[in-house]
Amino acid sequence: AAPFASTRSFSFDGVNDYFDCGNPTSLQITGNLSLSTWVKTSMSATGFLLAKDDVTNRNFALVVVMDGGTLRARFFIVKSNSLVNVTSTTIDIGDNSFHHIVGVNDGTDLKIYVDGNLEATNVGAGGTIDNDAVNFEIGRRGNNSLYFNGTLDEAAIWNSALSSTAVTEIYNSGVPNDLDELTNASDPTAWYRMGE
């Protein structure tokens, strides 16, 4: 794929920038779930990208974390008050280049994709997600902590499990729509273009 060229992204300062998207019924997803966004950062600490999590009320999140001295992508869900996650293995997210990250709960497993490739699977970790009352936020954790420092673009959420084919198509096209021609793929439940 050609390098992602972001024309309308949003830069977060890592201090107090975030978007609060509320807690509409459409985002109270407890079954299959996919979170997708483009990320550009050079941070070397944990930052929350897309999350319904304020530490007290916890549902799911896509984050970047330091792991073995390298910034990795991580996706987690909370089921029966227990957090389960999957972390990418090979790609340094903190290299100040755009990377496409997708976290998927297919009801059985948790998967994380980076730049169109399946990076890791936590077999058996998927399932029914807790539906605590907490807002969906972009750029921080809901308890006013772990702010993201960098650029995000084309953030999207699905109430379905994207196939690897769909993830590759989003990576190649840059945007998370027009997936209707793919098997078991639909338009996102919510799509935040960022910067519009």
N, C-alpha and C positions, 0 to 999 in steps of 0.2 A: 504494500500500500504506500501511496505517497505520504510524506509527512503531513500531519494534520495542520491545517492553516486556520487558526481561529480568527474570525473577523468580529465577533461580538461576544467576548468573554467577560468575566468579572474578576477583578483582582481583589483578594482579601488580604487585609494587613496583618492578620495574626493577633490583633489586639482586641478589636471590638466589631469587626465586620461580620455580619451574618444575615441570612434571610429566614424569617419565621413564616412558614407556609400554613400554620394552623393545624387542626386535626380533623379535617373533613372525613366523612364516612369512607370516601374513595381511597383514602390513605391508611385506613385502619385494616391493613392487610394481615391476615393470620395464616394464610395458606401459602401457595406458591408465590414467590417474590423474586423480582430482579431489580437491581439498582445499577445504574450506568452513569458514568461521567468521564469527561476529559479533565486531566489534571496536569498542571505544570508548577513545579515547586523545587526549591533548593533547601527546604526546611529539614532539620535533623532532629525532629521531635514528633510526638504523636499529635495528629490533627484530625478532627472529625470533618468528613466531607458531606455526607448525607446521613441523617440520623433521626430516629425517634428514640431518644435516650436522654434522660436528665439525672441519671444515676439511681434515683428513687423509682421512677417509672421507666422501664426498659423494654424495647421491642426489637429494634434492629438498627444496624449502622454499617456504613462503608467508611473506612478510616485509613490513614497512613500511620505506620508505627515504625520506630527504630527496632530492628531485629538483627542481631549479630553485626551491628555497626553499619547496616544498610537500611535505607528507608524502603519499607515494603507496603504493599496494599493488603488490607485485611477486611474481611466481611464477617459480621456476626449477627446471630439472632439470639433471642432469649425465649426459651420454652420452659414452662413450669418453673419460672424464676431462676433458671440456670442458663448462663451464657455459654454458647458454643460458637466456635469460629473456624475460619480457614484463612491462611496467610500465603501470599505469593512467595515464590522461592528464588527466582533468578534475576528479575529485573529491578534495577535501582530506580525507584520512583523519584528520588531526590536529585536527579541530574539536570534539572531546569529545562527539560524538554517535555513536550506534551506526550502523555501516556493515556490510553483508554483503559478504564477499569470497570469491570462488571462483576457483581456478586450475585449468585443465584442460589435460591433455596427451591429445590424441585420436589420437596416433600419427603425425600429420602436422604439426599446428600446435600452438602454445602459445597459450592464451587466458586473459584475466583479466576477470572480471565484478565490478562493484561495484554494490550496491543493485539487483540484477536486470538490469542492462544490460551488454552486452559493451563493455568499455572499450578493449581493445586486443587485437590478434592478431599473433603473431610467426610469419609464414607459413614453413613448412618447418622450424621449430625443434623440433617434437615428435619423438617416436621412442622408441627403447628406452633405458630409464633404467638407469644403473649400479646394481648391487646390492652395494655395499660393506657390510661389517658395521658398522652404526652404529644406535644406538637412535633411535626416534621420540620426539621431545620437544616439549612445548608450552611456549612462553614464553621460550625462549632458544636460542642455538646451542650444540651439544654440546661445544664446547671451553671452556665456562664463560664465554661472552661474549655480547654483544649481547642482553641481557635485555630483554624487553618490559615497558613500564610502562603499565598500563592494564587494561581489562577485556576478557575473552574469554568467549564463550558458544557453545554448540552447535557445538563443533569436530567435524568429521567427515572421513572419508577413504573414497574409493571406488576399487576396482580397475577402474573404467570411466570413460568420458568422459561427463559429464553434458551433456545437450542444453540449449540456451538455454531451452526450455520448462521443463525440470526446475529449472534455476537460478532462473527466475522464480517457480516454485511454492514453492521453499524460501524465497525472499525474502518472498513473500506470507504464508506460513504460519508462518515463524519457526523451524521445525524441519526437520531433514534426513531425516525418515522419510515413510512413506505415499506413496512415489513409484511404487508398483507400477502405478498406472493410467496412467502416462506411458510413451510409447514409449521403449524402450532405457534405462529407468531402473530401478534396483534400490535396495534398502536399503543403507546404508553398510556397508563392510567393518568399520569401527570408528567409534563415536560416543561422544564424551565430552561429557556434558550440562553439566559444569562446575558446581561448587557443591552437588551433591547429597550 
